[in-house]
Amino acid sequence: MTEPLPQLSQMRCAVLGAGGFLGTNLCQGLKPRVASLRAFGRRLSFPSALTDIEWIPGDFSQPTSVATAISGCDTVFHLVNATTPASANIDKLADLQSNVTPTLRLLEACREAGVKRVIFISSGGTIYGLPKQVPTPESAPTDPITAYGISKLAIEKYLGLYEYLHGLQYRVLRVANPFGPYQTALKSQGVIAAFMHQCISHEPIHIWGDGSSVRDYVYVNDVVDAVLAAVQHHGPSRVFNIGGGQGRSLLDIVDVIKRVSGITPEIKFSPSRSVDVPRSILDITLASQELGWTPKTAFDEGMQRTWAWAIAQHQDGTLY
């Protein structure tokens, strides 16, 4: 029988990958709610966003740094993501070595440190490969077509093994395509951030394929709410889809950017890529049933907030 978790207000938390998009937003959401919070990562993309939070710089591939980051914590949030779907397929061994192997070392460190629960951010867009059922539930076959998705799936399975062998609790959130403040175009991930950056920079919006591929988008504040719900979850399930529950094509995204920005950008089309799934929408019923979670932010409202943030960064000369 696993030990009960403390109340959220008493939790001692470590966020790994805290300097990035999701990590920055999660730290902001956790800070006023938990007893202590430690942020770990290679660098802070937005230092002013994480003031008054203990920051430990380090590389996820260094076991000593990771062990220091989680020492004394009961809850660990694993957000580290060293590759992208495209880069992972180019160098599959590097993807394995930079994501799966360090995660195994992390789980060993968690076991030794007495960590009670690990929350892992997985991928709702790549785990299922070319889904036969859309919207896709958690019970659907997992046949990734990228090394990135295979690594995410392997980590999910190792989490299950560590709970079985050592009682280390875990919850996996298969997040769709999150967007919002603090997402930049620098990591070649996040089409909304990329499109807005190109629009603000007066560059053509670059679309792989004909713009018809459909994705599920979810505003980052809703993702943070899902993470907070998963921390306190005590039901039978371990894996949850987290998305908007609706599909939008790339051309739909461009249309919304036109509305919120008042700009009509040029569009540049390139041949489609093998890593791109034509249609991906998540079934989020299970998260609603067990986590009591549903996305609350209307898509257009989230886009307006994201555009306002991007414009402010551009005016400040920061990344945009």
C-alpha positions in Angstrom: 0.0 0.0 0.0 1.4 3.4 -1.0 1.8 6.1 1.5 -0.8 8.9 1.3 0.3 12.2 -0.2 0.3 15.4 1.9 -2.2 18.1 1.1 -1.2 20.4 -1.7 -0.5 23.2 0.7 2.0 21.0 2.5 3.8 19.6 -0.5 7.5 20.1 -1.2 7.8 20.2 -4.9 10.5 20.1 -7.6 9.8 21.1 -11.2 12.4 19.7 -13.6 12.5 21.6 -16.9 11.2 24.7 -15.1 12.9 27.2 -17.3 10.8 26.5 -20.4 7.3 27.3 -21.5 5.3 24.8 -19.5 7.7 24.9 -16.6 7.5 28.7 -16.2 3.7 28.6 -16.2 3.5 25.6 -13.8 5.9 27.2 -11.3 3.7 30.3 -11.3 0.7 28.1 -10.6 2.4 26.1 -7.9 4.2 28.9 -6.0 1.2 30.2 -4.0 -0.3 26.8 -3.4 2.6 24.6 -2.0 4.8 24.6 1.0 8.0 24.8 -1.0 9.0 24.9 -4.6 12.3 24.2 -6.3 12.9 24.9 -10.0 15.5 23.0 -12.0 16.7 23.5 -15.6 19.6 24.4 -17.8 18.5 28.1 -18.1 15.8 30.5 -17.2 14.1 31.8 -20.4 12.2 34.4 -18.4 14.0 35.1 -15.1 11.6 37.8 -14.1 8.7 35.3 -14.2 10.2 33.1 -11.5 11.3 35.6 -8.9 11.2 34.3 -5.3 11.4 30.7 -6.5 14.5 28.6 -5.6 16.3 28.1 -8.9 18.9 25.3 -9.3 20.7 25.4 -12.6 21.8 22.0 -14.0 21.6 19.5 -16.8 19.1 16.7 -16.7 21.8 14.3 -17.9 23.9 14.9 -14.7 22.7 12.6 -11.9 24.2 14.6 -9.1 22.5 17.8 -10.2 19.1 16.0 -10.5 19.6 14.3 -7.1 20.3 17.8 -5.5 17.2 19.2 -7.2 14.8 16.6 -5.8 16.4 16.2 -2.3 13.8 16.7 0.4 10.9 16.8 -2.0 7.8 14.6 -2.0 6.4 15.5 -5.4 8.4 15.8 -8.7 7.2 17.2 -11.9 9.1 15.9 -14.9 8.8 18.3 -17.8 12.2 17.9 -19.4 12.1 17.5 -23.1 15.5 17.5 -24.9 14.3 16.8 -28.4 11.5 17.5 -30.9 9.6 14.9 -33.1 11.6 16.0 -36.1 15.0 16.0 -34.4 14.4 12.7 -32.6 13.8 10.8 -35.9 17.1 12.2 -37.3 19.2 11.0 -34.3 17.2 8.2 -32.5 20.1 7.2 -30.3 20.6 10.8 -29.1 16.9 11.0 -28.3 17.1 7.8 -26.2 20.2 9.0 -24.4 18.9 12.5 -23.7 15.4 11.5 -22.5 14.9 7.9 -21.5 18.3 7.1 -19.8 18.3 10.3 -17.6 14.7 9.6 -16.7 15.6 6.1 -15.4 18.3 7.8 -13.3 15.7 10.3 -12.0 13.4 7.5 -11.0 16.2 5.8 -9.1 17.0 9.1 -7.4 13.3 9.6 -6.5 13.2 6.1 -5.0 16.3 6.8 -2.9 15.1 10.3 -1.8 11.7 9.0 -0.7 9.7 11.0 -3.3 6.1 9.9 -3.2 4.7 11.0 -6.6 6.1 11.9 -10.1 4.0 13.8 -12.6 5.2 13.3 -16.1 4.2 15.4 -19.1 3.9 13.1 -22.1 2.7 13.7 -25.6 -0.9 13.5 -26.7 0.1 14.3 -30.3 2.7 11.6 -30.9 1.9 8.7 -28.5 -0.9 7.3 -30.7 0.8 7.6 -34.1 -1.8 7.5 -36.9 -4.9 7.0 -34.8 -7.7 4.9 -36.1 -10.2 6.5 -33.7 -10.6 10.3 -33.5 -11.1 11.8 -30.9 -8.6 9.3 -29.5 -9.0 7.9 -26.0 -6.3 6.7 -23.6 -7.2 3.1 -24.4 -6.3 3.5 -28.1 -3.3 1.6 -29.5 0.0 3.4 -29.0 2.0 3.1 -32.2 4.2 6.2 -32.5 5.7 7.1 -35.8 8.5 9.2 -34.3 11.3 8.2 -32.0 10.1 11.1 -29.8 6.8 9.4 -29.2 8.5 6.0 -28.5 10.7 7.7 -25.9 7.6 9.2 -24.2 5.9 5.9 -24.2 9.0 4.1 -22.8 9.1 6.6 -19.9 5.4 6.0 -19.2 6.1 2.3 -19.0 9.1 2.8 -16.7 6.9 4.9 -14.4 4.5 2.0 -14.2 7.3 -0.4 -13.4 8.6 1.8 -10.6 5.2 2.0 -9.0 4.9 -1.7 -9.2 8.3 -2.5 -7.8 8.8 0.4 -5.4 5.5 2.1 -4.8 6.6 5.3 -6.5 3.2 6.9 -7.4 2.9 8.5 -10.8 0.5 10.3 -13.1 1.0 10.8 -16.8 -0.6 13.7 -18.7 -0.6 13.2 -22.5 -0.8 16.9 -23.4 -2.0 17.9 -26.9 -0.6 21.1 -28.3 -0.3 23.7 -25.5 0.0 27.4 -26.3 0.1 30.6 -24.4 2.5 33.1 -22.7 6.2 32.1 -22.4 6.1 29.9 -25.4 8.6 31.1 -28.0 9.5 30.0 -31.5 13.1 29.1 -30.5 12.7 25.3 -30.1 10.9 24.7 -33.4 7.9 23.4 -31.4 4.5 25.1 -31.0 3.0 26.3 -34.3 1.0 29.1 -32.7 4.1 30.6 -31.2 5.9 30.2 -34.5 3.1 31.7 -36.6 2.8 34.7 -34.2 6.5 35.2 -34.3 6.5 35.2 -38.1 3.6 37.5 -38.2 5.1 40.0 -35.7 8.4 39.9 -37.6 6.7 40.5 -41.0 7.8 37.2 -42.3 5.7 34.7 -44.3 3.9 32.1 -42.1 5.6 28.8 -42.9 3.2 25.8 -43.2 4.4 22.2 -43.8 1.9 20.6 -46.2 -1.3 22.3 -47.5 -2.5 23.6 -44.1 -5.3 21.0 -43.7 -3.6 18.9 -40.9 -5.7 19.1 -37.8 -4.5 19.4 -34.2 -5.9 19.7 -30.7 -4.8 22.9 -29.0 -5.1 23.7 -25.2 -4.3 27.0 -23.4 -1.5 26.7 -21.0 -3.5 27.8 -17.9 -5.8 24.9 -18.4 -2.8 22.5 -18.6 -1.5 23.8 -15.3 -5.0 23.2 -13.8 -4.8 19.6 -15.1 -1.4 19.1 -13.5 -2.7 20.4 -10.1 -5.6 18.0 -10.4 -3.3 15.1 -11.2 -1.2 15.9 -8.1 -4.2 15.3 -5.9 -5.7 12.4 -7.8 -6.5 9.2 -6.0 -8.6 7.3 -8.6 -7.6 4.1 -10.5 -6.3 5.6 -13.7 -2.7 6.7 -14.2 -2.7 8.2 -17.7 -4.8 11.1 -18.9 -5.3 13.0 -22.2 -5.2 16.7 -21.7 -6.4 18.8 -24.7 -9.0 21.2 -26.0 -11.1 18.3 -27.2 -11.6 20.0 -30.6 -9.6 20.0 -33.8 -8.4 23.0 -35.8 -6.4 23.0 -39.0 -3.3 25.1 -39.5 -5.3 27.4 -41.8 -7.9 27.8 -39.0 -5.0 28.9 -36.8 -3.9 31.5 -39.3 -7.5 32.8 -39.6 -7.6 33.3 -35.8 -4.3 35.1 -35.8 -5.6 37.4 -38.5 -8.6 38.3 -36.3 -6.6 38.9 -33.1 -3.7 40.7 -34.8 -5.4 42.7 -37.6 -2.6 41.5 -39.9 -3.0 39.5 -43.0 0.3 37.6 -43.4 1.7 35.9 -46.5 1.7 32.1 -46.3 4.5 30.0 -47.5 3.8 26.3 -48.1 6.4 23.5 -48.0 6.0 19.8 -48.7 4.5 17.8 -45.8 6.8 15.9 -43.4 6.7 12.2 -42.5 6.5 13.1 -38.7 3.3 15.0 -39.1 0.1 13.2 -38.4 -2.8 14.4 -40.6 -5.4 14.5 -37.8 -5.0 14.4 -34.0 -7.7 15.2 -31.5 -7.8 13.8 -28.0 -10.8 12.4 -26.1 -10.6 14.1 -22.7 -13.6 12.3 -21.1 -11.4 10.4 -18.6 -9.8 13.6 -17.3 -13.3 15.0 -16.8 -14.5 11.9 -15.0 -11.5 11.3 -12.7 -9.7 14.6 -12.4 -12.8 16.8 -12.5 -10.9 18.7 -15.2 -12.1 20.3 -18.4 -10.5 23.2 -20.4 -12.1 26.5 -19.3 -10.4 28.9 -21.7 -12.1 29.6 -25.0 -9.7 29.2 -27.9 -10.1 32.7 -29.2 -9.6 34.1 -25.7 -6.4 32.2 -25.3 -5.2 33.4 -28.6 -6.0 37.0 -27.7 -4.0 36.6 -24.4 -1.1 34.9 -26.3 -1.0 37.6 -29.0 -1.0 40.4 -26.3 1.9 38.7 -24.6 3.8 38.2 -27.8 3.4 41.9 -28.8 4.6 43.0 -25.4 7.7 40.8 -25.8 8.3 42.3 -29.2 8.0 45.9 -27.8 10.4 45.0 -25.1 12.9 43.5 -27.6 12.7 40.1 -25.8 12.8 37.1 -28.2 10.2 38.7 -30.5 
